[in-house]
Amino acid sequence: MNMQNTINNLIQSLIDVICNIPDELYNKNLPLFNGGTLGQHCRHIYEFCEFLYNYQGIEPLSYDDRKRDLELE
């Protein structure tokens, strides 16, 4: 399995889990996440996967260069 298929499977698994979480829990600040929300962490996972999926391998990999979409939270 190549990296892009692996990332697609990971994203689909994330979507499957998120679809079963009530909005109030998805947006709640949780001590488990040092006050962050589940939505923030899901966005972080998604953006990391998207960044790797689109990475061309031409320049050094810098996760700090990823785009951030706060709407995903």
C-alpha positions in Angstrom: 0.0 0.0 0.0 1.4 3.4 -0.9 1.5 6.4 1.4 -1.4 8.2 -0.3 -3.7 5.1 0.2 -2.6 4.9 3.8 -3.5 8.6 4.3 -6.8 8.1 2.6 -7.6 5.2 4.9 -6.6 7.2 8.0 -8.7 10.2 6.9 -11.7 8.0 6.3 -11.3 6.4 9.8 -11.1 9.9 11.3 -14.3 10.9 9.5 -16.1 7.8 10.7 -15.2 8.6 14.3 -16.0 12.3 14.1 -19.5 11.6 12.6 -20.4 9.8 15.8 -19.3 12.5 18.2 -21.9 15.1 19.4 -21.0 18.7 18.5 -20.9 19.8 22.1 -18.2 17.3 22.8 -16.3 18.0 19.6 -16.0 21.7 20.6 -15.5 21.3 24.3 -12.2 22.2 25.9 -10.8 19.0 27.5 -8.2 18.6 30.2 -7.0 15.5 28.4 -5.9 17.8 25.5 -4.4 20.5 27.8 -7.6 22.6 27.4 -7.7 22.1 23.6 -10.7 20.7 21.9 -11.2 17.4 20.0 -12.0 19.5 17.0 -8.6 21.3 17.2 -6.8 17.9 17.4 -8.8 16.4 14.5 -7.9 19.5 12.4 -4.3 19.0 13.3 -4.4 15.3 12.3 -6.2 16.2 9.0 -3.8 19.0 8.1 -0.8 16.9 8.8 -2.2 14.1 6.6 -3.1 16.5 3.8 0.3 18.1 3.9 2.0 14.7 3.6 -0.4 13.6 0.9 0.5 16.7 -1.3 4.2 16.7 -0.4 6.3 16.6 -3.6 9.6 15.8 -2.0 11.3 18.6 -3.7 12.1 20.8 -0.7 12.7 19.9 2.9 9.6 18.8 4.7 8.4 21.6 7.1 5.1 21.0 8.8 5.1 24.6 9.9 4.5 25.5 6.2 1.1 23.8 6.1 -2.1 25.7 5.6 -4.4 26.0 8.6 -8.2 25.8 8.2 -9.8 26.8 11.5 -13.2 26.0 9.9 -12.4 22.3 10.4 -12.5 22.7 14.1 
